[in-house]
Each structure stands twice: as C-alpha cells, then as structure tokens.
Amino acid sequence: MTMRPDPTFHASPKLAMEAPPENFAYTLLLSPDFSKPDALAVLDVKPGSPTFSRVVHTVMMPYRGDEFHHFGWNACSSALSPLTGHAFLERRYLIIPGLRSSRIYIVDTKPDPTKAKIYKIIEPDEVFKKTGYSRPHTVHCGPEGIYVSTLGGGGKDGTNGPPGVFIMDCETFDILGRWEIDRGPQNLHYDFWWNLPRDYMVTSEWALPPQFENGIVPEDLLSNKYGHRIHFWDLRARRNVQTIDLGANHQMALEVRPAHDPVREYGFLGVVVDTTNLEGSIWTWWREGRRRQVPHRKNSDDPARGGVQGPAATAAAGVWHSAAAGDRHRPFHGRPVPLCRLLGNRRDASVRRHRAEEAEAYGFGPRRRHRPPHGPPEREGVCRRSADGRDQP
C-alpha cells in the first residue's frame, strides 16, 4: 500500500504512451516434457544498458509439471476505477498460475526486479476447496481483486461441474471464492475481459481438460463438441445476461478483446476453426439497445451452417472474417477481400461502398458512412478513457 497511486497506473492510453518506458520485462520459461521446473525470466529492456535484451535473472519454481501459460499483475490501472477502493495499491507482484498443476505462484518483483523471488505459493487443494475449479489460466487485475479464469471444474479430470472465474484478494492473495452468482447456460470457459464504465464482462469457451491436456481430440472437434459461444455478464451483479451461439461449426471461440475506447460498445473474438472448411475467423460484437449482437452470414437461419441462435438472430450489420472467408462474405469484384482491407484504416473507397451496399441488401439497416474501428478523430477538449477498459480515472 502506498500514499499515492502507483505511477504506472494511467487514466488514459495517451498518458500511458507519454509515460517513461519499462526497464524490465518478464516472460515464462517452459519445460515441455516436465523434466525440469518452469521458470520466470527477467529481461533488461532499457536501451543503452550493458545487459540490454538479455535475461538478467531467473526465478526457478520448486515443482515440476506446472505448465505455465498466462500471468498478470496483482494491481493495474483498473485500481483507479471508482468501482474499487484499491486506488493506492502498488503494482509489485506477479500472479503465475500452473495450468496443469492448478498451483499458483506469487512472485515479488520489488525492490529490485533482478532479485525477484517467490513470495507465496497457493497449493492446488486450496484452489479446489475454495472454488470448486481447477486449471487456472488467465489473470486480470480487476476492480474487486485479482480475477483468475479456469478451464476445469472439480474432480481429478476437471469435469465435475463447469469451469469459471474466481477472485483473489489483491493484498493478501487469499482466494475469496467463485465470482459467478448466476452463470446461466455457461458450462465451458476460456478468456474474459470487461468494460468497466459499461459494467459488463464478456467470456468465451474452449473445452474441458480431457479435450486439450493430451492434445486436441479429433473426434470431438469434427463432432463440434468444443466451445462456440460467448457470454455477456452484469459485472457487479455477477450474472449472465446474454449468451450468443456462433454456430456449432465455429469451434473454439477463444480470445476476446473489447474496443480500446470503452465508450464504444463493440469488441472482437477469434475463432480457431470452422469445421466445414478448416478456416479460422475473426468476429465482432456490438450492442444495440439492451442486446449485444454478432454478425451472421447468408443462410444464418440455419444454426448448423453458422447462424446465430436465440435472441441474437436479430443481429445487425457487418461480419469481419479472415481472408478468403468463402461464403461468409461476398467477394469484391469476384475476389475475396483480405482482412487488412476489411479492417484497416485505409480501406479503398470502392471496398467501403461495396460493404455498405452488401449490408443494405441483406437487410442490415441503412447505408452509413464508414467509420474506422478506432472511432472518430480526437476532438480538442475531449478526454479519452482507458485503452483496455479497465483503468478508468
């Protein structure tokens, strides 16, 4: 705890870009065959330093078989949110979960990152007992503490109940319990993110542990048994308010990224594979009134062909997919439109006209002037908010 907010907390992305650069970076070292413990490496990234770009310190873990993936800080700019009482936290500790072991390491990087050391170890039994979850995966510092997503439920194989999110105290690192109060139809989990001013969280789906711990199960993939939905939650009520099914053939809906500007209520979702043609795709969602929407393709009333089910069938406009997405968008002048031309800020005028006409033809609403994904240009005197939606003033 400090008397002033941590200087690495920033009220806007503009302020973050103007701040001094980091002097050290952190990355994980893995032992693929579990013959050695995993480790945390500290790299010198200060230009002009005699050890620039080199590993200057390594924190070896005491156990083998943890299988590190994602990790994060105990506190970040989200501590500045008015929803939290943690404005005077210090960004000091790294939270590193072991996906396979369900063990969590807390690493202290102060006072000297080149002497970082293990501060605390949370054993798997504590995670199981207090949450009923296993296989912790993604860590985000949030308004109520440290949020940790999981890929497994209870039991040895992680299939006894659905996975979800649990919260840790950001000062004591005690596990406080499950985050969800009403999960609705959610029974798989992968990534999560939020928009603090709009007070919602979005989560995605992958699979249960038997479907990924020893590699992808081809039979399950071809049978469309992996995750293909996204879920929207009331952040403070911890309640699932909407689930959107992308279609069973869109397997493994993984990474979610809301817009950088939290005033803009849209975001992106990466889907690994369409089992009808083995293509990956990028989707977008947005909010109209009280409902969030995702785009659908032609023949979207057929869920087996990738249509949206349930209330989301009223989706509005615009599908943003990977290059050569086949029948998911009409080609421009007979050729598939590359992703960079669909999503970039410098779209050809002819492409913009074509996309607007296509949207109108499919009943997606009136033709509109193109607006880049980043929103309108900055206006003098307008305060931009957080880049990631978590660090509000």
N, C-alpha and C positions, 0 to 999 in steps of 0.2 A: 504494500500500500504506500502511495506517495502523496505528498501535499498538493501536487498539481497533476493534471492529466499527463499521461506518458507523451513525450514529444513525438513519438512515432504514430500517435493517433491523429487522424486528419479528418476535418469536417467536410472535405470535398476532394475529388480526384485532382483538381487543379492545384490545391495546396499540397497534396501528396507528391505531385510531379515537381513542385518547386522546392521540396524538402531535400536535405542532403542525402546522397545515396548511401545504401548499406555498405558496411565494410566487410561483413562476413555473410556467407550463405551456407545453407545446411542441406544435405542430401542423405539418402539412406543407402546402405550397402547391404546387399542380399546374398545369402548362401543358397543357391538353387537346390542343391541336394541335401541341405540341412546338416552338412558335415561340420560347419562352423556356426557360431552365433552371428546373427545380423548385427549391424552397427550403424551409428550415426557419424557422418563425416562433416567436418567444419572446413570450409574453403575460404581462403583470403581473396576477396574481390575488390580490394582497394587499389586502384591504378597507381603505379609507381612504387608499390610495396615490393621489397625483395622476394617475398613469397607469393606474389600475385598469381592467381589461378591455380595455386597448389593446395592440397589437403594439409592443413596445419594442425589438425587434432582429430582423433577418432575416439568415439565412445563405444567400446565393445559391450554388448549385452551379456549377462551371465548365463543365459539359456540358449539352447539351440531350438530350431523349428518354429520360431515366432512368425515368420513370413510377413515382413513389413510391407505396407502399401502406401497409404496416405498418412499425413501427420499435420499438426497445426499448433497454433499458439494458445496459451491459456487466456489471453486477452488481446483485443484488437480495437479498431475504430468503432465497432458496434457498442463498446462501452460508453461512448458519448451519446447513445440514444436516450431520449427521455423515458423510454420504457424500462430502463435499468437504473440501479443505484450503484453501479460499479465504475463511475467515471474516473476514479483515482487508482485504478489497478495499474500494474506495471506489466508490460509485455516482456516476460522473462523466461517462462517455462515452455518447453515443447512437449506436446502430448503425442506419444507414439504408440498406436495400438498394433498388436500382432494379430493378423487375420486368422491364422491357423491355430494359434495357441489361446487366443482370447485374453492374453495378458497385456496390460497397459503400462508403459514406462513414462515417467515424468522426468525430464532432463532439465537441469538448471543451467542456463547459459550465462549467468552473471556470477561474479563481476567481470570475468574475462572469458569470452567465447572459446579461446584456445585452451581453456581449462574446464570446459563444460563437463558435467558429471551427472550421474543418475541421482535424482533426489528422492524418488519414491517408486515403488513397483506395486501395481494393483494386480493381484492374482486372479486367475480365471474364476475360481469359486465365488469370489466376491461379486464379480460381474453377473454370474448366473443367479446367485441368490437374490440380489437386489433388483434385477431387471427381468430375468427370465429370457434374456437374449444371449447370443454368442456371436463370434466372428466380427468384432468391431472393425470398422472400415474407414469412414470419413470423419474428420474432426473440424468443427467450426466453432469459433468463439462467438457466443451469441448474447442476447440481452438478459437472459436469466442464468447464464453459466456457460459451461462448455457442452456443446451438443455433439454427441457421438452416434453415428448411424451404424447399424449392424446388418449383416447378411444372413444370420442364422437365428432360429428360435432356441428353445430349450432342448435338452436331451443330448446324448453323445454325438448324434449326427446332425443336430441343429434343426430338426424337422418337427419338434414338439412345440407347436404354436408358431405364429408369424414373427418375422424379424421386425425391427423398428428403430426408434431413436431413444436414447437415454441421456440424462443430464448429469454432469459432474459439477460440483462446487468449484468455482474458478479461483478460490483462495486455499481451501483445504484439500481439494481434489477428492473429496468424498463422493461416492456415487449416490445421487439423490433419488434415482428411480426412473421409471419409464416416463417419456414425455407425453405420449398419446393418452387421451382420455376416451375419445370416440374415434376409432380407426376406420369405421365403415367397412367397405369391401377390400381394403388394403391387406394383402397377405404375402407380398414379396417386397423387397426393398433394395435400393442401391444408393443413389445420390440424393442430396437435398440442398435446397437453397431457399432464400426468402427475400421479401421486400418489406422492410420494417415500417416505412410510412404507411403502406397499404395493408399492413398487418396480415400477411399471408405467407405460407410456406408451400413449396412445391416439391414433391418427391417422385422418384422413378423406380423402376423394377428391373431386377436381373433374374435371380434364381435362388433356390435353396442349396445348401452346401454340397449334397451329393451330386448336384448338376454342374459343379465347377471345380471342386477341390482336387479332383483327379483328371481335370480336363473337361472340355465340353462333351456332353453326351449326344452323339449324332442323332440317335433315335428320338430323343426328346426335342432336339432342335427341329428336325424335319416334321415332328408331330406338333410343332408350335406350342411347346409346353414351357417356354421361357417367358419372361415378363414382357408385356406390350401395352401397359397403361401408365398414365401419370395421374397423380393425386394432388389436389389443392386443399390446404388446411387453413382454418382460422388459427392464427399463430398464438394468440393469447388464450383462446378457448380450447386449444389443442384438439380440435375437432375436424374430421374430414368433411369438407363441404361439397366437394365435387370430384368425380373420377371420370377421366376421359380414356376410352379404349381406342388405340390407334388401329386396331385390326390384328387378329391373331398372327398373321403372316409377318408382321413387323416385329421381329424378335429381338429382345434385349434392348429395351429403352433405357439408356444409361445416363450419360452426363446431362445435367440441366444447368442452364445459365440464364438468369433474368437479365433484362436490359440494364446497362450501366446507370442510366438515369432512372431512379425509382418512380419518377412522375409518369414514366412510360410503362404501361402495364402490358408488356409483352416479354417473351423470352424464347430461348432455343432449346431443343432437345436432340441429342444424337442417338440414332437407332442403328444397331450394328448390321443387321441383315434382314432383307426381305426374302423369305424362303421361296417365293415364286420366281425370283430371278437372281438371287445372291447379291443384290446391291445394298449398300449402306445408304442412309439418308439423313438429312437434317430437317427437322420440323420446327415450326414456330407456334406459339400460343399467344393469345391476347384476350383481353376482357372487354365484353360488351354488356353494359348494364351490370347485372349481378352474376352473369355467367361467363366463364372462360371458354374460349373457342380454340379449336385447332383446325387447320385446313383439311379438306378432303379432296380426293381425286374424282375423276369421272367414274360413274357407277358406284358412288360411295354408299348407296343404299344397300349394298351387299357387303356385310361385315367381313365375310371370308376373303374379299378382294381388297381389304384395306380400308373399308369405310369406317366411319365413326359411329359408335353405338350410343343409344340412350339420348339424353338431353343435348349432347354435343352434336347431334345430327343437324342442328341448326347453324352449323359453323359458317363463318363469313368468308373472307377472301384470302387468296394468296398462299400457295404452297411453295416452300423453299427447300428444294431437294439437292442431292448431289448431282454432279454432271451426268449427262446421258441417262436421266431417270426414266426413260422409256415412256410408258403411258401415264406417268404421274404428272406430266405437264406436256402441252403440245409443243413440238419443236418450232423454232423460229426459222422461217423460210426453209423448212424441211430438215433442219439440223438441230440437235439438242443444244440447249442454251447452257454453257458452262456456268458453274456455281459462281465464279468470280464476277460474271456479267449479271447474274441474278441478284447477288448480294452486295456487290461493290458500290462505292460511292460514285463511280464514274460510268454508270450504265449508258449504253448507247440510247439516244432518243428513240430510235426505232424499236429497241427492245422494250423501253418503257411503254410506248404506245401499244405494242403487241400484248404486253401483260395486262394493261388496263382493259383492252378490248376483250381479252380472254375472260377476265373476271366478270365483266358485264354480261358476256354471252352465257356464262354459267349461272347467272342469277345471283352473283355475289354483291350486288349493290351498284350504285352509280360509279361511273368512271371518275377517278380522282387524280389530281396532280401527284406525281411521285414524290415521296418524302423519304430521304435516306434513313436507314435503321437508327442512326445516331441522333435523329430528331433535328429540329430546326437550328440554324446558326445561333450562337450565343448573342444575347442582346445586352447592351450596356445596362448595368444595374441589376441584372437578374442573377440570383445566387444559385449556382448549380449544386446539386446534392451529391451523395456518395456514389462512387464508381461501382461498388458492388452491392449497394442497397443495405449495407449493414452498419456503416459508420456515419450516423446522422448527427448533425450539430445539436 
